[in-house]
Amino acid sequence: MTGPVLAVDLGGTNMRAAIVDADGTITLRVSEPTPHDAPCPAALQQLMASVRDRGGGPGTFEAVVVGVPGRVNHAAGRLEHAPNLPAGWAAELTEAELARHFVAEVYLANDADLAAVGEAHFGAGRAFTDIVYITIS
């Protein structure tokens, strides 16, 4: 990737969104509590829209990557199971639904998998061909 990415981390406690340049530089970062009383991920969509608008608008990003704390069906582009999120959110968290607000492709991925990729490309693993990443939570 050569352009900025909207990176989102959806957790059971907090939702975070950031604009990340191709070299890994974070140019904007926003965090809000994950609202467990909301029936659908409207709060996540609002957070993403806020960062999108502050970062230049819908056509600014090369991609949107949303890390979720659960099992992702990559072929279907949807979250299958996420025990730390409010009931009903998994059914609403799809690449297609989130992409309605962006010109760029939207990708859902497991948050621990994305952490490993980030560490491999921008962190302690960048000097190595192979790495092992372990997350405990």
Secondary structure as the mmCIF struct_conf table of DSSP 4:
data_model
#
loop_
_struct_conf.conf_type_id
_struct_conf.id
_struct_conf.beg_label_comp_id
_struct_conf.beg_label_asym_id
_struct_conf.beg_label_seq_id
_struct_conf.end_label_comp_id
_struct_conf.end_label_asym_id
_struct_conf.end_label_seq_id
BEND BEND1 GLY A 3 GLY A 3
STRN STRN1 VAL A 5 LEU A 10
BEND BEND2 GLY A 12 THR A 13
STRN STRN2 ASN A 14 VAL A 20
TURN_TY1_P TURN_TY1_P1 ALA A 22 ASP A 23
BEND BEND3 GLY A 24 GLY A 24
STRN STRN3 ILE A 26 PRO A 33
TURN_TY1_P TURN_TY1_P2 HIS A 36 ASP A 37
BEND BEND4 PRO A 39 CYS A 40
TURN_TY1_P TURN_TY1_P3 PRO A 41 PRO A 41
HELX_RH_AL_P HELX_RH_AL_P1 ALA A 42 ARG A 54
TURN_TY1_P TURN_TY1_P4 GLY A 55 GLY A 56
TURN_TY1_P TURN_TY1_P5 PRO A 58 GLY A 59
BEND BEND5 THR A 60 THR A 60
BEND BEND6 GLU A 62 GLU A 62
STRN STRN4 ALA A 63 VAL A 68
BEND BEND7 PRO A 69 GLY A 70
STRN STRN5 ARG A 71 ASN A 73
TURN_TY1_P TURN_TY1_P6 HIS A 74 GLY A 77
STRN STRN6 ARG A 78 HIS A 81
TURN_TY1_P TURN_TY1_P7 PRO A 83 ASN A 84
BEND BEND8 LEU A 85 LEU A 85
HELX_LH_PP_P HELX_LH_PP_P1 PRO A 86 PRO A 86
TURN_TY1_P TURN_TY1_P8 ALA A 87 GLY A 88
HELX_RH_AL_P HELX_RH_AL_P2 TRP A 89 GLU A 92
STRN STRN7 THR A 94 THR A 94
HELX_RH_AL_P HELX_RH_AL_P3 GLU A 95 ALA A 99
TURN_TY1_P TURN_TY1_P9 ARG A 100 HIS A 101
BEND BEND9 VAL A 103 ALA A 104
STRN STRN8 GLU A 105 ASN A 110
HELX_RH_AL_P HELX_RH_AL_P4 ASP A 111 PHE A 122
BEND BEND10 GLY A 123 GLY A 123
TURN_TY1_P TURN_TY1_P10 ALA A 124 ALA A 127
BEND BEND11 THR A 129 THR A 129
#
